[in-house]
Amino acid sequence: MNKTLIIGAGGVSRVVVHKCVQNADVFGQIILASRTKARCDEIKSELPDADIVTAAVDADNVDELVALIEKTKADIVVNVALPYQDLSIMDACIATKTPYLDTANYEHPDEAKFEYKLQWARDEKFKEAGIMGLLGSGFDPGVTNVFCAYAQKHYFDTIEYIDILDCNAGDHGYPFATNFNPEINLREVSANGRYWENGEWIETKPMEIMQVWDYPEVGPKDSYLLYHEEMESLVKHIKGLKRIRFFMTFGQSYLTHMNCLQNVGMLGIEPVEHQGQKIVPIEFLKTLLPDPSTLGPRTKGKTNIGIVAEGLKDGVRKKIYIYQVSDHEKCYEETNSQAVSYTTGVPAMIGAKLMLENKWSGKGVFNMEEFDPDIFMDELNTQGLPWQIKELEV
Ligand code: NDP
């Protein structure tokens, strides 16, 4: 029987655990470990018939992680803690020769960089240890990379243009809250935008470029150009690409709050002195904001995330839209989590399932588009994230 070690016990983890339990024949026993054991126990209590063991672990501490992996004899480590922990968990996996998966690229606590460099640098060590590391197996990154690989395999000889489109039309009723970890979300959104064209990265000011995209089942929405990490690996792996951009929708209330918080310095990641104590503004803000894992029961509406790809097939120009629509309330009904956690947790489970079943295999560190997309696309349809394809006019 397999043993699956899941690290982190937030919104995404809750979905991963529910979905692994639905696929218990593959995942076997689940060991759920996080900084606060009580949060693991809370998730366990939602699944009283499942084989789940909980533990406390500081995932910044490689020795602690190694001891836990050795004790549990895990067959795979699913990292759904925060991006700050990626390198320590990867190092513990190298030391114990245990396969690794995550959903977001490494982020240094003091720098908002969002890049794969340090994770890719571990490729050789993963090879030497004879293990596979799968990076970014969430929705975006994750499913969006798989959509690109699927378009490349079945629809194009060359893809020239990709736009990744992330729309969350959900409403949680608060004037301001983030749908996943506030620190990570706000760092991403308040950073300069960037897109890739003709071999170069072009930087924009935060929210400088806005386009209205018409999202199937949702409607037209203001969408802002952001930098997003999957573009870094896609420009490497999609041959012939001329331009790739990423757009995300934001409502006016979110933007007004974010601009105000930015202007008063509340999004700062450097410590400031406050009454003799050092505090990091964005960490303090996280304490004040609603915990994303509590948004589930209040959130209504849909998400639609996908890619629009344009290129050539047999000399003819064509354009397709591959997308997935999720409903916040339906996701909550199934897993006690809203759609942003759901759409991240399901692909994390699918990536881990394909690794445990040896359907996606290899030695070294990989991004999602490097594997056969077909089996992943099939799993999406049966595990709760059915997708659609539309031909668009060029
Ligand atoms: P949460 O903040 O809800 O949960 C994070 C969990 O990690 C918490 O349980 C937290 O513990 C735990 N944790 C933090 N630090 C440590 C540590 N040092 N040791 C052990 N555990 C720790 O985040 P989410 O569930 O929203 O997000 C999880 C991951 O998913 C993030 O990396 C995020 O970037 C990624 N993500 C990816 C997406 C994609 O589409 N690819 C989309 C959305 C999220 P505690 O309970 O004590 O705070």
Residues whose N, C-alpha, C, O or C-beta is under 5 A from the ligand:
A	BS01	NDP	G8 A9 G10 G11 V12 S13 S34 R35 T36 R39 V57 D58 A59 D60 V80 A81 L82 P83 T103 A104 G138 F139 D140 P141 G142 F180 N181 I184 V340 T344
